[in-house]
Amino acid sequence: MSATTTPRTTVTERESRQVAEAAREQDWRKPSFAKELFLGRFRLDLIHPHPLPDEESVRRGEEFLAKLRAFCETAVDPARIEREARIPDEVVAGLKELGALGMKIDPKYGGLGLTQLYYNKALALVGSVSPAVGALLSAHQSIGVPQPLKLFGTQEQKDAFLPRCARTDISAFLLTEPDVGSDPARLATTAVPDGDDYVLDGVKLWTTNGVVADLLVVMARVPKSEGHKGGITAFVVEATAEGITVEHRNAFMGLRGIENGVTRFHRVRVPAANRIGPEGAGLKIALTTLNTGRLSLPAMCAGAGKWCLKIAREWAAEREQWGKPVALHEAVGSKISFIAATTFALEAVLDLSSQMADEDRNDIRIEAALAKLYGSEMAWKMADELVQIRGGRGYETAESLRARGERPVPAEQILRDLRINRIFEGSTEIMHLLIAREAVDAHLSVAGDLIDPDKPLSAKARAGANAGVFYAKWLPKLVAGPGQLPTSYGEFKHGIDLSAHLRYVERTARRLARSTFYAMSRWQGRMETKQGFLGRIVDIGAELFAMSAACVRAERLWREGEHGREAYQLADVFCRQARIRVDELFDRLWTNTDDLDRKVVKGVLGGAYTWLEEGVLDPSGEGPWIADASPGESRHANVRRPFGDG
């Protein structure tokens, strides 16, 4: 079939934004530390004293971690997974026996009922041994069938599917399509009502766990018709249903054991009873699921940081150059300091966000998104620094090191494995836009109609009046605050003074809010096109959140008498490093090449610089940029391979 026959769903930019906006949670029913931070209000009381888990959840969590650690040490061979690009059946069988498939599922359905905090600790542990195994467990529980059913499923659905997910069945989440990534308004897979069923047709791409899954969460578009609201809708689908074909198992730069593929649906009948929530609620279900589901990635990023620190410490103490260990050379030592301080901060962000999710007192949609964004970016940098510290050995594969008699350290593998986290579950660029939208929500709530070209003058007048009242109260509060008082946050001073960093966060939060307000006043409706500016605003917020979490964690450890002095040292150096990054980001808010970049891009797309491409050959080969995804019967063999089937 010709690649040109693929039907493409065409929507305008405005229509795409409307679909995304409709899927957002519109209300803020609970306080949010990060939301307040972007508004220039440093609500330390929302995160300090650091929230703590109850004794029973700690007991159960630690008991499981001990079993999981013993299993990973004895039954998981990461080198074999990397070599064979598959997770052995016996590993998955062992995980099922441990109950690892049901870590977050309520015990009444056969699960372990672990808290978010201990679920993330488990993922960090597993991911440090094999990121592919971590991805398997995370995709199954964080975004697969268990989480959306827990939040939105009927009792009948929970009774039917959760016991299976807890012990035997692996699930997958299917949203992305060959021609649809972060723009779900163009979703092409359809679910047409037919009696008591829906009939699914379409193709899904990058289906993590899709090659081995028993149950699928599928997002499909229901056409609007009499008695049917229509819209993007979520379904639980049996992977063995007639008409489902896994057409391809994808291979990647890293995560070589991941079971990720292409799945085609051709006239697949799904009972209406398997629909999750009402028609049209699919995207909202997906986004709500990700509010806490996104924490699985920073969990494995924090675990990666811990491993990078261990290897850097051991190697840099052993390796000598010019008469002393390389760690004592400043060029290398600064990298080790960065890894240590950043690992401390990542774990602080993760534990704080996880515990807040468990307590359910705060809205953590921005915190979880910041944790994902910050964790994926910083873990990649830490792994890159580890490769540099290891030098040629960092670039050499573990198998090659082993073959010539050296310790098989998979430094280059972790660099490859971590790279996907900057793309998984929302790329860094999409996360910037998502967080920025939430960060300016208060402004759009009071003044959005002013910059909406479709709103009548009467609506604009009302918005203007509301905005005047809001900003008359809000703007004066951005002038001064506790960050200007030298005695503020004095309880964060034990030899090492962290109170100065918290005062910096408070002052900088107000500066950030002022910058955002100024930009909205300057660009108004064009603000949404200033993605470079919005990305820097979000990155500043991420650094401030991480600084806050690091200080609160250090104070908690000091109070508990466990590594308090060392924690204060790490928090101090992290905050000093973060402040340098924040100051640079503020400079780049207004001094940048964004406008020039847009001109160059137009020139590139217009062919003005094709002469610059001369003198090389393109080894890519022939073929369409996007594979044919026309609906219809599959022409491929089914490569689905459930674990245990050889």
C-alpha positions as CSV (number, residue, x, y, z in Angstrom):
1,M,0.0,0.0,0.0
2,S,1.4,3.4,-0.9
3,A,2.5,5.6,1.9
4,T,0.5,8.5,0.4
5,T,-2.8,6.7,1.1
6,T,-2.6,7.1,4.8
7,P,-5.6,9.2,5.9
8,R,-4.5,12.2,8.0
9,T,-6.7,13.8,10.5
10,T,-6.4,17.5,9.8
11,V,-7.2,20.0,12.6
12,T,-6.2,23.6,13.2
13,E,-3.8,24.7,15.9
14,R,-6.8,26.3,17.7
15,E,-8.8,23.1,17.6
16,S,-5.8,21.2,19.0
17,R,-5.5,23.6,21.8
18,Q,-9.2,23.3,22.6
19,V,-9.0,19.6,22.8
20,A,-6.0,19.8,25.2
21,E,-7.7,22.5,27.2
22,A,-10.9,20.4,27.6
23,A,-8.9,17.5,28.9
24,R,-7.3,19.6,31.7
25,E,-8.5,19.5,35.3
26,Q,-10.1,22.9,35.4
27,D,-10.3,23.4,39.2
28,W,-7.8,23.6,42.0
29,R,-9.6,22.1,44.9
30,K,-6.5,21.6,47.0
31,P,-3.4,23.8,47.6
32,S,-0.4,23.3,45.4
33,F,3.1,24.4,46.5
34,A,4.4,24.6,42.9
35,K,1.4,26.6,41.7
36,E,1.8,29.1,44.5
37,L,5.6,29.3,43.7
38,F,4.8,30.3,40.1
39,L,2.4,33.0,41.5
40,G,5.2,34.4,43.6
41,R,4.0,32.9,46.9
42,F,6.5,30.8,48.7
43,R,4.3,28.5,50.8
44,L,6.9,26.7,52.8
45,D,4.2,25.6,55.2
46,L,2.8,23.2,52.5
47,I,6.0,21.1,52.5
48,H,7.6,21.8,55.9
49,P,7.8,19.9,58.2
50,H,8.4,17.2,55.7
51,P,5.4,14.9,55.5
52,L,6.1,11.4,56.8
53,P,4.7,7.9,56.1
54,D,2.9,6.0,58.8
55,E,4.7,3.2,60.6
56,E,2.6,0.4,59.0
57,S,3.2,1.6,55.4
58,V,6.9,1.8,56.2
59,R,6.9,-1.8,57.7
60,R,5.1,-3.2,54.7
61,G,7.2,-1.2,52.2
62,E,10.6,-2.2,53.8
63,E,9.5,-5.8,54.0
64,F,8.8,-5.9,50.2
65,L,11.9,-4.0,49.3
66,A,14.0,-6.6,51.1
67,K,12.4,-9.4,49.1
68,L,12.7,-7.4,45.9
69,R,16.4,-6.6,46.6
70,A,17.2,-10.3,47.2
71,F,15.4,-11.3,44.0
72,C,17.2,-8.7,41.9
73,E,20.5,-9.7,43.3
74,T,20.0,-13.4,42.6
75,A,17.5,-13.7,39.7
76,V,18.1,-10.7,37.4
77,D,21.0,-10.8,35.0
78,P,21.2,-7.3,33.5
79,A,24.0,-8.3,31.1
80,R,21.9,-11.1,29.7
81,I,18.9,-8.7,29.2
82,E,21.1,-6.2,27.4
83,R,22.8,-9.0,25.3
84,E,19.6,-10.8,24.3
85,A,17.3,-7.7,24.2
86,R,14.7,-9.6,26.2
87,I,13.6,-10.0,29.8
88,P,13.7,-13.8,30.4
89,D,10.4,-15.5,31.2
90,E,11.7,-16.7,34.5
91,V,12.4,-13.1,35.7
92,V,8.8,-12.1,34.9
93,A,7.5,-15.2,36.6
94,G,9.5,-14.4,39.7
95,L,8.2,-10.8,39.7
96,K,4.7,-12.1,39.5
97,E,5.3,-14.5,42.4
98,L,6.7,-11.6,44.5
99,G,3.5,-9.6,43.8
100,A,5.5,-6.9,41.9
101,L,2.8,-6.5,39.3
102,G,0.4,-5.4,42.0
103,M,2.5,-3.0,44.1
104,K,0.0,-0.2,43.9
105,I,-3.2,-2.4,43.8
106,D,-5.3,-2.7,46.9
107,P,-4.8,-6.0,48.9
108,K,-8.5,-6.8,48.5
109,Y,-7.8,-7.3,44.8
110,G,-4.7,-9.4,45.5
111,G,-2.2,-6.5,45.4
112,L,0.4,-5.3,47.9
113,G,-1.2,-1.9,48.5
114,L,2.2,-0.1,48.7
115,T,2.2,3.7,49.0
116,Q,3.4,5.9,46.2
117,L,6.6,6.4,48.2
118,Y,7.5,2.8,48.4
119,Y,6.3,2.0,44.9
120,N,8.8,4.6,43.7
121,K,11.6,3.1,45.9
122,A,10.9,-0.3,44.4
123,L,11.1,1.2,40.9
124,A,14.4,2.9,41.7
125,L,15.8,-0.4,43.0
126,V,14.7,-2.5,40.0
127,G,15.6,0.2,37.5
128,S,19.2,0.4,38.9
129,V,19.6,-3.3,38.0
130,S,17.7,-3.3,34.7
131,P,15.9,-0.2,33.4
132,A,14.1,-2.5,31.0
133,V,12.5,-4.4,34.0
134,G,11.7,-1.0,35.6
135,A,10.0,0.1,32.4
136,L,8.0,-3.1,32.3
137,L,6.7,-2.7,35.8
138,S,6.1,1.1,35.5
139,A,4.2,0.9,32.2
140,H,2.0,-1.8,33.7
141,Q,1.1,0.0,36.9
142,S,1.7,3.7,36.4
143,I,-0.2,4.2,33.1
144,G,-1.5,0.7,32.3
145,V,-4.9,-0.8,33.4
146,P,-4.5,-0.6,37.2
147,Q,-4.2,3.1,37.7
148,P,-7.1,4.4,35.5
149,L,-9.4,1.7,36.9
150,K,-8.4,2.7,40.4
151,L,-9.4,6.3,39.7
152,F,-12.3,6.0,37.2
153,G,-13.3,2.3,36.9
154,T,-16.6,0.9,37.9
155,Q,-16.8,-1.7,40.7
156,E,-17.5,-4.4,38.2
157,Q,-14.4,-3.4,36.2
158,K,-12.2,-3.4,39.3
159,D,-13.5,-6.8,40.3
160,A,-12.9,-8.2,36.8
161,F,-9.5,-6.8,36.0
162,L,-7.5,-5.7,39.1
163,P,-7.0,-9.3,40.5
164,R,-5.6,-10.3,37.1
165,C,-3.3,-7.2,37.0
166,A,-2.1,-7.9,40.5
167,R,-0.7,-11.3,39.9
168,T,-0.9,-12.7,36.4
169,D,-1.7,-10.2,33.6
170,I,0.6,-7.5,32.2
171,S,-1.0,-4.3,30.8
172,A,-0.1,-1.6,28.4
173,F,-1.3,1.9,27.5
174,L,-2.0,2.7,23.8
175,L,-2.4,6.4,22.9
176,T,0.3,7.3,20.4
177,E,-0.2,6.7,16.7
178,P,2.2,6.8,13.7
179,D,1.0,10.3,12.8
180,V,-0.1,11.4,16.3
181,G,2.2,12.2,19.1
182,S,1.5,15.0,21.6
183,D,-1.4,16.3,19.6
184,P,-4.3,14.0,20.5
185,A,-6.8,16.1,18.6
186,R,-5.6,14.3,15.5
187,L,-6.3,10.8,17.0
188,A,-7.3,8.5,14.1
189,T,-8.2,5.2,15.8
190,T,-12.0,5.0,16.0
191,A,-14.4,3.1,18.3
192,V,-17.8,3.0,16.5
193,P,-20.8,2.0,18.7
194,D,-22.5,-1.2,17.5
195,G,-25.2,-2.5,19.9
196,D,-23.6,-3.4,23.2
197,D,-20.1,-3.1,21.7
198,Y,-17.7,-0.7,20.2
199,V,-15.8,-1.6,17.1
200,L,-12.2,-0.5,17.1
201,D,-10.1,0.3,14.0
202,G,-6.7,1.9,13.9
203,V,-3.0,1.6,14.5
204,K,-1.0,2.4,17.7
205,L,2.7,3.0,17.9
206,W,5.3,2.8,20.7
207,T,3.1,0.5,22.8
208,T,5.3,-0.1,25.8
209,N,4.5,-3.7,27.0
210,G,2.2,-4.0,24.0
211,V,4.2,-6.9,22.6
212,V,3.6,-9.0,25.7
213,A,0.5,-7.5,27.2
214,D,-2.6,-9.4,28.3
215,L,-4.7,-6.3,28.8
216,L,-4.6,-2.9,27.0
217,V,-5.9,0.5,27.8
218,V,-6.8,1.9,24.4
219,M,-7.6,5.5,23.5
220,A,-10.0,5.8,20.5
221,R,-12.3,8.4,19.0
222,V,-16.0,7.7,19.3
223,P,-17.9,9.4,16.5
224,K,-20.7,11.7,17.7
225,S,-24.1,10.3,16.9
226,E,-27.6,10.0,18.3
227,G,-27.3,8.8,21.9
228,H,-23.5,9.1,21.8
229,K,-21.6,12.2,23.0
230,G,-18.5,11.0,21.2
231,G,-14.9,12.1,21.6
232,I,-11.7,10.5,22.7
233,T,-12.6,7.6,25.0
234,A,-10.7,5.0,27.1
235,F,-11.3,1.2,26.9
236,V,-10.0,-1.9,28.5
237,V,-9.3,-4.3,25.7
238,E,-8.3,-8.0,25.9
239,A,-5.0,-8.3,24.0
240,T,-6.2,-11.7,22.6
241,A,-9.3,-10.2,21.0
242,E,-9.9,-11.1,17.4
243,G,-8.6,-8.5,15.0
244,I,-5.6,-7.4,17.1
245,T,-2.2,-7.8,15.5
246,V,1.1,-6.9,17.0
247,E,2.8,-6.1,13.7
248,H,6.3,-5.2,14.9
249,R,8.5,-5.2,18.0
250,N,10.5,-1.9,18.0
251,A,14.2,-1.7,18.8
252,F,15.8,1.3,20.4
253,M,19.0,3.1,21.3
254,G,18.6,1.9,24.9
255,L,16.2,-0.1,27.0
256,R,17.0,-3.1,24.8
257,G,14.7,-5.4,26.8
258,I,11.6,-3.2,26.5
259,E,8.6,-4.9,24.8
260,N,7.4,-2.0,22.7
261,G,5.7,-2.4,19.4
262,V,3.1,-1.5,16.7
263,T,-0.4,-2.8,17.3
264,R,-3.2,-2.8,14.7
265,F,-6.9,-3.0,15.5
266,H,-9.2,-4.3,12.7
267,R,-12.9,-4.5,13.5
268,V,-12.1,-5.4,17.1
269,R,-15.2,-5.7,19.2
270,V,-15.0,-4.3,22.7
271,P,-18.0,-4.6,25.2
272,A,-19.4,-1.3,26.2
273,A,-18.9,-2.5,29.8
274,N,-15.2,-2.2,29.2
275,R,-15.4,1.6,28.5
276,I,-13.6,3.5,31.3
277,G,-15.6,6.5,32.3
278,P,-18.0,8.3,29.9
279,E,-17.4,8.9,26.2
280,G,-15.1,11.9,25.6
281,A,-13.3,11.5,28.9
282,G,-10.3,9.6,27.6
283,L,-7.8,12.4,27.6
284,K,-8.8,13.6,31.0
285,I,-8.5,10.1,32.3
286,A,-5.0,9.8,30.8
287,L,-3.8,13.2,32.2
288,T,-5.2,12.5,35.6
289,T,-3.6,9.1,35.7
290,L,-0.3,10.7,34.8
291,N,-0.6,13.2,37.7
292,T,1.1,10.6,39.9
293,G,2.1,8.1,37.2
294,R,4.8,10.5,36.0
295,L,6.6,10.0,39.3
296,S,7.8,6.6,38.1
297,L,10.3,8.1,35.8
298,P,12.0,10.4,38.3
299,A,12.1,7.4,40.6
300,M,14.3,5.5,38.2
301,C,16.2,8.7,37.5
302,A,17.0,9.1,41.2
303,G,18.1,5.5,41.3
304,A,20.4,6.1,38.3
305,G,21.9,9.0,40.1
306,K,22.7,6.9,43.1
307,W,24.4,4.3,40.8
308,C,26.4,7.0,39.0
309,L,27.6,8.4,42.3
310,K,28.7,5.0,43.5
311,I,30.7,4.2,40.3
312,A,32.2,7.8,40.2
313,R,33.3,7.5,43.8
314,E,34.9,4.1,43.4
315,W,36.6,4.7,40.1
316,A,37.8,8.2,40.8
317,A,39.4,7.0,44.1
318,E,41.1,4.1,42.3
319,R,42.3,5.8,39.1
320,E,45.4,7.9,39.5
321,Q,46.8,10.6,37.2
322,W,49.8,12.8,37.8
323,G,50.4,11.4,41.2
324,K,47.0,11.5,42.8
325,P,43.5,10.1,42.4
326,V,41.5,11.8,39.6
327,A,38.8,12.8,42.1
328,L,41.3,15.2,43.6
329,H,41.8,17.0,40.3
330,E,39.3,19.9,40.3
331,A,38.1,19.2,36.7
332,V,36.9,15.7,37.8
333,G,36.0,16.6,41.4
334,S,33.5,19.3,40.2
335,K,31.7,16.6,38.3
336,I,31.5,14.3,41.3
337,S,30.2,17.1,43.4
338,F,27.5,17.8,40.8
339,I,26.4,14.1,40.8
340,A,26.3,13.9,44.6
341,A,24.4,17.1,45.1
342,T,22.0,16.5,42.3
343,T,21.3,12.9,43.4
344,F,20.4,14.3,46.8
345,A,18.1,16.8,45.3
346,L,16.4,14.4,42.9
347,E,15.6,12.0,45.8
348,A,14.3,15.0,47.8
349,V,12.0,16.0,45.0
350,L,10.8,12.4,44.5
351,D,10.2,11.6,48.2
352,L,8.5,14.9,48.9
353,S,6.2,14.6,45.8
354,S,5.5,10.9,46.6
355,Q,4.6,11.5,50.2
356,M,2.3,14.4,49.2
357,A,0.6,12.1,46.7
358,D,0.1,9.6,49.5
359,E,-1.4,12.1,51.9
360,D,-3.6,13.6,49.2
361,R,-3.8,16.9,51.0
362,N,-2.2,18.8,48.1
363,D,-2.8,19.0,44.4
364,I,0.5,17.7,43.0
365,R,-0.1,17.9,39.2
366,I,2.6,20.5,38.8
367,E,5.0,18.9,41.3
368,A,4.8,15.6,39.5
369,A,5.3,17.2,36.1
370,L,8.3,19.2,37.5
371,A,9.8,16.0,39.0
372,K,9.5,14.2,35.7
373,L,11.0,17.1,33.7
374,Y,13.8,17.9,36.2
375,G,14.6,14.2,36.9
376,S,14.9,13.2,33.3
377,E,17.1,16.2,32.4
378,M,19.4,16.0,35.4
379,A,19.8,12.2,35.3
380,W,20.9,12.4,31.7
381,K,23.5,15.0,32.6
382,M,24.8,12.9,35.6
383,A,25.2,9.9,33.3
384,D,27.0,11.9,30.7
385,E,29.4,13.2,33.4
386,L,30.0,9.7,34.6
387,V,31.0,8.6,31.1
388,Q,33.4,11.6,31.0
389,I,34.9,10.7,34.4
390,R,35.4,7.1,33.2
391,G,37.0,8.3,30.0
392,G,37.5,5.7,27.3
393,R,36.2,3.1,29.7
394,G,33.0,5.0,29.9
395,Y,32.5,4.7,26.2
396,E,33.5,1.0,26.1
397,T,30.7,-1.5,26.6
398,A,30.5,-3.6,29.7
399,E,30.9,-6.8,27.7
400,S,34.1,-5.5,26.1
401,L,35.5,-4.5,29.5
402,R,34.6,-7.9,30.9
403,A,36.3,-9.7,27.9
404,R,39.6,-7.9,28.5
405,G,39.6,-8.6,32.3
406,E,38.2,-5.4,33.7
407,R,35.1,-4.7,35.8
408,P,32.1,-4.6,33.5
409,V,30.7,-1.2,34.3
410,P,27.8,-0.4,32.0
411,A,28.3,3.4,31.9
412,E,27.6,3.8,28.2
413,Q,24.4,1.7,28.6
414,I,22.9,3.9,31.3
415,L,23.5,6.9,29.1
416,R,21.6,5.2,26.3
417,D,18.9,3.9,28.7
418,L,18.3,7.3,30.4
419,R,18.0,9.2,27.1
420,I,14.4,8.0,26.5
421,N,13.2,9.6,29.8
422,R,13.5,13.1,28.1
423,I,10.9,11.8,25.6
424,F,8.8,9.2,27.5
425,E,5.4,10.3,28.9
426,G,5.7,13.9,27.6
427,S,8.9,15.2,26.0
428,T,10.8,17.9,27.7
429,E,9.4,20.4,25.2
430,I,5.8,19.3,25.8
431,M,6.4,19.2,29.6
432,H,7.5,22.8,29.4
433,L,4.2,23.8,27.7
434,L,2.1,21.7,30.0
435,I,3.6,23.1,33.2
436,A,3.6,26.6,31.8
437,R,-0.1,26.3,31.1
438,E,-0.8,25.3,34.7
439,A,1.6,28.0,36.0
440,V,-0.3,30.8,34.3
441,D,-3.8,29.3,35.0
442,A,-4.6,32.0,37.6
443,H,-3.9,34.7,35.1
444,L,-5.9,33.1,32.3
445,S,-8.8,32.5,34.7
446,V,-9.1,36.3,35.4
447,A,-7.8,37.8,32.2
448,G,-8.1,35.0,29.5
449,D,-11.1,36.6,27.8
450,L,-9.1,39.8,27.3
451,I,-6.7,38.0,24.9
452,D,-9.2,35.6,23.3
453,P,-10.0,36.9,19.8
454,D,-13.3,35.0,19.7
455,K,-14.7,36.7,22.8
456,P,-17.2,39.5,22.4
457,L,-16.5,43.0,23.8
458,S,-18.9,42.4,26.7
459,A,-16.8,39.4,27.8
460,K,-13.6,41.4,27.4
461,A,-15.1,44.2,29.6
462,R,-16.0,41.8,32.3
463,A,-12.6,40.2,32.1
464,G,-10.9,43.6,32.3
465,A,-12.8,44.4,35.5
466,N,-12.0,41.0,37.1
467,A,-8.3,41.4,36.1
468,G,-8.2,44.8,37.6
469,V,-9.4,43.5,41.0
470,F,-7.1,40.5,40.9
471,Y,-3.9,42.4,40.0
472,A,-4.6,45.3,42.4
473,K,-4.4,42.7,45.2
474,W,-1.7,40.5,43.7
475,L,1.0,42.8,42.3
476,P,1.7,44.7,45.5
477,K,2.5,41.4,47.3
478,L,5.3,40.8,44.8
479,V,7.3,43.8,46.0
480,A,8.5,42.6,49.4
481,G,8.4,39.4,51.4
482,P,10.2,37.3,54.0
483,G,13.1,36.7,51.7
484,Q,14.3,40.2,52.4
485,L,14.5,39.6,56.2
486,P,17.8,38.1,57.4
487,T,16.1,36.2,60.2
488,S,13.6,34.4,58.0
489,Y,13.6,30.6,58.0
490,G,16.1,30.6,60.9
491,E,15.3,27.0,61.8
492,F,17.3,25.9,58.7
493,K,20.6,26.9,60.2
494,H,22.8,24.3,61.9
495,G,26.4,25.4,61.3
496,I,25.7,25.4,57.6
497,D,23.1,28.0,56.8
498,L,20.3,26.9,54.5
499,S,18.0,29.7,55.5
500,A,19.8,32.0,53.0
501,H,18.8,29.6,50.2
502,L,15.2,29.6,51.2
503,R,15.2,33.4,51.3
504,Y,16.6,33.3,47.8
505,V,13.8,31.0,46.7
506,E,11.2,33.4,48.2
507,R,12.7,36.4,46.5
508,T,13.1,34.6,43.3
509,A,9.6,33.3,43.2
510,R,8.4,36.9,43.4
511,R,10.8,37.8,40.6
512,L,9.6,34.9,38.5
513,A,5.9,36.0,39.0
514,R,6.8,39.6,38.0
515,S,8.6,38.3,34.9
516,T,5.6,36.2,33.9
517,F,3.2,39.1,34.4
518,Y,5.4,41.4,32.4
519,A,5.6,38.9,29.5
520,M,1.8,38.5,29.5
521,S,1.4,42.2,29.4
522,R,3.9,42.5,26.6
523,W,2.8,39.6,24.4
524,Q,-0.8,39.0,25.4
525,G,-2.3,36.5,23.0
526,R,1.1,35.7,21.5
527,M,2.4,34.5,24.8
528,E,1.5,30.9,23.9
529,T,3.9,31.1,20.9
530,K,6.9,32.2,23.1
531,Q,7.9,28.7,23.9
532,G,11.5,29.6,24.6
533,F,10.5,32.1,27.2
534,L,7.9,29.7,28.7
535,G,10.5,26.9,28.9
536,R,12.9,29.1,30.8
537,I,10.2,30.2,33.2
538,V,9.4,26.5,33.9
539,D,13.0,25.6,34.3
540,I,13.5,28.4,36.9
541,G,10.4,27.0,38.8
542,A,11.9,23.5,38.6
543,E,15.1,24.7,40.2
544,L,13.3,26.5,42.9
545,F,11.2,23.5,43.7
546,A,14.3,21.3,43.9
547,M,16.0,23.8,46.2
548,S,13.0,23.8,48.5
549,A,12.8,20.1,48.6
550,A,16.5,19.7,49.2
551,C,16.4,22.1,52.2
552,V,13.3,20.5,53.7
553,R,14.8,17.0,53.3
554,A,18.1,18.1,54.9
555,E,16.3,19.6,57.8
556,R,14.2,16.4,58.2
557,L,17.4,14.3,58.3
558,W,19.0,16.7,60.8
559,R,16.0,16.4,63.1
560,E,16.0,12.6,62.8
561,G,19.7,12.5,63.6
562,E,20.5,10.5,60.4
563,H,23.3,11.9,58.2
564,G,22.0,15.4,59.1
565,R,25.4,17.2,58.8
566,E,26.1,15.5,55.5
567,A,22.6,16.2,54.2
568,Y,23.1,19.9,55.0
569,Q,26.4,19.9,53.1
570,L,24.7,18.4,50.0
571,A,21.7,20.7,50.2
572,D,24.0,23.7,50.5
573,V,26.2,22.8,47.5
574,F,23.1,21.9,45.4
575,C,21.4,25.2,46.2
576,R,24.6,27.1,45.3
577,Q,24.8,25.2,42.0
578,A,21.1,25.7,41.3
579,R,21.3,29.5,42.0
580,I,23.9,29.8,39.3
581,R,21.6,28.0,36.8
582,V,18.6,30.2,37.9
583,D,20.5,33.4,37.4
584,E,21.6,32.3,33.9
585,L,18.0,31.4,33.1
586,F,16.8,34.9,34.2
587,D,19.4,36.5,32.0
588,R,18.2,34.4,29.0
589,L,14.6,35.4,29.6
590,W,15.2,38.7,27.8
591,T,18.7,38.2,26.3
592,N,18.4,35.4,23.8
593,T,18.3,34.6,20.1
594,D,14.7,33.4,19.9
595,D,13.7,35.9,17.2
596,L,16.8,35.2,15.1
597,D,16.3,31.5,15.5
598,R,12.8,31.8,14.0
599,K,14.2,33.6,11.0
600,V,16.9,30.9,10.5
601,V,14.3,28.1,10.8
602,K,12.2,29.7,8.1
603,G,15.3,29.9,5.9
604,V,16.1,26.2,6.6
605,L,12.6,25.1,5.7
606,G,12.6,27.3,2.7
607,G,15.8,25.8,1.3
608,A,18.0,28.8,1.8
609,Y,20.8,26.8,3.4
610,T,20.8,23.6,1.4
611,W,24.2,24.5,0.2
612,L,25.4,23.9,3.7
613,E,24.4,20.2,3.4
614,E,26.7,19.6,0.5
615,G,29.8,17.3,0.9
616,V,28.2,14.5,2.8
617,L,26.1,11.4,2.0
618,D,22.9,10.4,3.7
619,P,23.0,6.7,4.8
620,S,19.3,6.7,5.9
621,G,17.9,4.8,3.0
622,E,14.5,5.2,1.3
623,G,11.1,5.1,2.8
624,P,8.3,7.4,4.1
625,W,9.0,9.5,7.1
626,I,5.8,8.2,8.7
627,A,4.7,4.6,8.1
628,D,1.3,3.9,6.6
629,A,-1.4,3.6,9.2
630,S,-4.4,3.2,7.1
631,P,-7.2,1.2,8.8
632,G,-7.8,-2.3,7.5
633,E,-6.8,-5.9,8.0
634,S,-3.2,-6.6,8.9
635,R,-0.8,-7.8,6.3
636,H,1.8,-8.8,8.9
637,A,2.4,-11.9,11.1
638,N,1.4,-11.4,14.7
639,V,4.6,-11.1,16.8
640,R,2.8,-10.9,20.1
641,R,4.8,-13.0,22.6
642,P,3.3,-13.3,26.1
643,F,5.8,-14.2,28.8
644,G,5.9,-17.9,29.3
645,D,5.2,-18.7,25.7
646,G,8.8,-19.2,24.7
